[in-house]
Amino acid sequence: MQNLYFCTVKSVNLRILAFLGAFWLLAEVSNAQVPPYADQHLELHVDLAGTFVRAEPLPLPDPSEPAMPFAWKTVSNFAFGKNRGQLTMVADLSALHPYFRDRVQLLIYNCKKKGIELAIVETYRSPSKQNEYKAMGKKYTRSKAGRSKHQYGLAIDVVPMIDSVAQWDNRTLWRKVGLEGEKLGLRWGGRWRHLYDPGHFEWTGGLGTSHLALGMMPRVPNAQLYPCLQADIAELRQWWHQWDEHQMRELLEENTAVAGSMP
Ligand SMILES: [Zn+2]
């Protein structure tokens, strides 16, 4: 009889827990409008968002804010103490391929667990921005527009920070970050001999830029977790396109301003 009593109490507790759980889930779903996931992706996102909210690597975007790309977080030149050209940089994880984005969130989280804070320098990069780097010389990039993984949302540039100061020259720190990225299956630019680029991480699932330029996208390893991948990517591509056009206008305005200031 006593056992039965405990059973009943337990199940009541469980019911309360289940009720609270369902309430929490509903609240989370209504908060989880994080573009550019397609609607069907929300359920999965709730799991991810829960994980990352607890991990606190980044605040979730405010769902009341307008859709991308003009709500994307951006940074301007010299934001991290280096000349990165005049055109604005997108520093928003939402602009990345969904699978790669989740890997990067894990990288940020895992580094944070080890006491390393990462700042996001650049995620998606327009063809105009890529050409700007190309024109700035080999120290910046050897790739022209369309040849960098950044143009496909499959690359990111980060920098470790100590007391709000970017640690560009701290090789020990870079190595720790690089190894964390490699553990997650990311390709790390700190291994490149011709252009040592330790802040750069990318993932292409084995595809080259020639494949990506043809419109191919990598096969994700755990496809069952990304049931709406095609829809997500289609939506992302629209936003990339809008950003590209926006940045072409930015470039035009800049050129006009330069031409206007000439004697
Ligand atoms: Zn990069």
Residues whose N, C-alpha, C, O or C-beta is under 5 A from the ligand:
A	BS01	ZN	A155 I156 D157 H200
